[in-house]
Each structure stands twice: as structure tokens, then as C-alpha cells.
Amino acid sequence: MATTEEIRAGLAELVNDVAGVAVEDVQLDKSFVDDLDVDSLAMVEILVGCEEKFGVTIPDEESKNLKTVGDAVAYIEAHS
Amino acid sequence: MTEIVITGLGATTPLGGDLASTWAGMLAGRSGVSAITEDWAADLPVRIAGQIAVDPSAVIDRVKARRLDRSTQLALIAAQEAWIDAGFEWEAPEGSQVDPHRLSVSVASGIGGLHSLLNNWDAQRDKGYRRVSPFTIPMLMANAPAANVGLAVHAKAGVHAPVSACASSNEAIALAVDQLRLGRADIAVVGGTEATIHPLPLAAFSQMQAVSRRNDDPEGASRPWDRGRDGFVMGEGSAVMVIETLEHALARGAKIYGTIAGSGITADSHDIVQPDPTGEGQSGAMIKAIADAKLSPSDIKHVNAHGTSTPQGDVTEAGSIRTGLGAAADGCVVTSTKSMTGHLLGGAGALETIATVLALRDRMVPPTINLEDPEPDLGIDIAANVARPLPAGDLAGINNSFGFGGHNVAVVVTNANSTR
């Protein structure tokens, strides 16, 4: 079972890969849209990447609740 | 009539990552055709292509490139070069250089975002629909290159992407010239792009018996008008020009390469892929273009032919040039730069119109390479194997592009002397 930090770091790699955000900027308190400038289509790619990386399924209807990096990390921790 | 001048040029092709290297390669008679070494080509009957000299990944930011089909990436590279060459700054703030409402874009692709379409289908079929990129549609649509160029230069007077197979980018040029003449814009970014070196189109063109299978001699495979020709060679790349009204160009002190003096468009209405063997549609396009330019056939000193290296097409076009120019064909130097670049499909018209402009500027027609054993009795004067000089004075030239579907588009250009 991955730790919170491991999940955050793995998510940061995905956000960097898809949206070009520096990995060190992807911190738990950051909002994907407001702080990291990740648009909704990039968010789809990031969440699909999470499914592959963490073995977790994130339904489309759930994705709108994942506003911050912390929200996504918590969801992955709870469902993987 | 409003005179339309050319003020910026750019290209990325099998001969070079910019226009200067491409043009130097053409004048030197260098082939950009090479073997496809990827594993996927091993079982194909065609394993050669005019592959881009500088991969777009070397130029375009990785994250940006994720959202852009290869055809769009190539168009952006060519457009950036042309825009800067015209004296502008790339990705400058909207309205800081040109009135966006007077700027249009007309950039064509014959086939569209083929890699994006097929790669996403591969992902869906193999791993499920969740693996399909949410950017698939804006990447695969045929207007994506035009739309992305429009975003980069902030064009608001209209963004167009006419599709007519291998005549597409000549049609894009013709459309933009009409728009400028009609007063709907003052300046336009025009051209074409294609990136279809992928197993499916190679197999499909091969099944049509349309492409050369001279796999053991890639550089000798594209050989327009040579008796040993056996089909075209697929190429990839993009070419883009900035064109504007003479008034607009003079007001901003732009350098002028020449003019787009006129265009002529016809349709064969004969067959979905074969050209009308009488050449009536092809010569008709040339005759219309010369009339549109208010010139006479004797003014035409150079034709950059469609010249794809297909057995029937080359012969038909030679006859069409003879018919279109009449006795003036005797004083006209013809070439096919596809002998060096391969066939850029929707990018061909723009690249070859630029080659025509540069031939008039430098008074030097690039050669048709590999013309070792010409078809007899063609009735045209081809710059075989070595570049051929053009005379002093005002010069006009024609670029021909013909496409599956029976589309014929001829564009007449003149050298800069004609504008003074």
C-alpha cells in the first residue's frame, strides 16, 4: 500500500507529463484548475493515468469532486 | 484589381527543417526520400517515403505537442518561420502587430490528423475507451492545422481549411487570394501540411498501385517523366506563406518576394482517382489562372508541375501543359520538385508554389532528378537532373496541383520586379 507521499509524487509525475506543471508545484493544498492551470480535458487524462498507475477506477461523476491534489490523493488512498 | 504580394515564407520538409535548407536541397538536386526503418514497415510492399528531415519533437514543446497531431505540429513550425520571415513576432499579444479582424488563415490538409485517429483507435481497441485521449477530436479534425495557426497569430477574419486531396493547399492559396481581393481581409497566412507516413495509407496507396515499390533505391524512386517510374513516393511536411495586399505590405514596409497573380480551379468530373486523359480540366485550370493574372501564356517562363511520377499522370500533365500554354510551352522550363521531396499530398501545392516563387526570385529552376530515360514526345522542356537558369526581366510561373476527386488548381506567381 502506497503512502500519501508516494501517491502525491506519482500524481505529480502524471500532472507534469500531461500538463507540464513542475512536480514540486503539485502539493496537496493546490487546486488543479486555479493553482496548476490544469483544464478539464487534461484532468481527464490525468485521472485515466491514475487508473493505470494506482489500479484505481475513478468514475467520471467522481472527478468533479477532486478539486485539489489532496482530494485526488485521498480518493486514491481510499480506493486502491 | 488588388495586387496580392508574398511577404513571408516557411517550410519543414524531407529536405530540411526550414525553407533555406529545403530550397538549397532542391537547387542541388538532392533527394529527401529514404527507407522507413521502423519495424511496422517490414511487411509492407512499400518501405520508402520522404520523411521529415527534422522531427517536430525537436522543435515543439513536449506538453504542447501532446495536444497536436503531427500534421498540425508541422504546420505550426512552417507558419512560425513564415510569420517571423514576414517581420512579425510569433505568439505576440493579440492586436499588437496586425488587426486580428483583418487577418485570415487558409491552411489545408488533404487527409487530416491521421496519426491521432488511428493511434487512439489502437488504444481503445487494445485497452478500452478510457484510454482514448480527450483531445482526439480536436487533433484529428482536418481543420486542426488551420485552427491552431489561427490561434497562434490571432486571426479573426476567418480560418479556412479547404480539402481537395493533393490540390488542397493550392486551393487554400486560391481561396485566400479571393478573400483578400474581395476586401474581407488585408493579410493571410496560407499553406498546407500532411503527415501520413503510417502503415495504413502506405498499404492503401499500395493496394491502388499508386506508389513506387523501388524499395532498394529510395533516392531514385520518385522519377517524374522517366520511363522507369512506377508511382509516387509519399512525403510529409508543411509549407506556409504570408500574403497580403500590396497596400498593406507597403504601409508596413514589408519585404516582397513576389505576387500571387492569379489562380484557376477546375474539376474533371471524369473519375474519382484517374485524371481525365484528355487533360481538359488540367489545362483549363492553367488557362483560367493565366487569365485571372491578366497575363498571356508567353509570360509564363516556368511551370512547377504536379508531376507525381505516376505512369499515367505525368504523361497527361505534359499534354495539359502543352495545351494550356500552346506554342509558349517552348519557352517554358518545367520541373517536378516531387522528384526530391516525394509527394506531400495536402502540403504539396504550398511547398511547390513557394518553390516556384523562389525559382523566379533566384532565376533558377530546381531540377527534376532521376530523369535518365525520358518518355518520348512529351512536348515540354524539363529541367532534367540539373538546375536551369531563367532569363532576366519580369517572370511569371505556374504551380499545378491536382487531387483525387478530379480537383485541378493552378496558381500563377510573379517575381518581385512585377510589383514595381
Interface residues (C-beta under 8 A of the other chain):
Chain A: V18 A19 G20 L41 V44 E45 V48 E51
Chain B: D61 R62 V63 K64 R66 R130 R131 S133 P134 F135
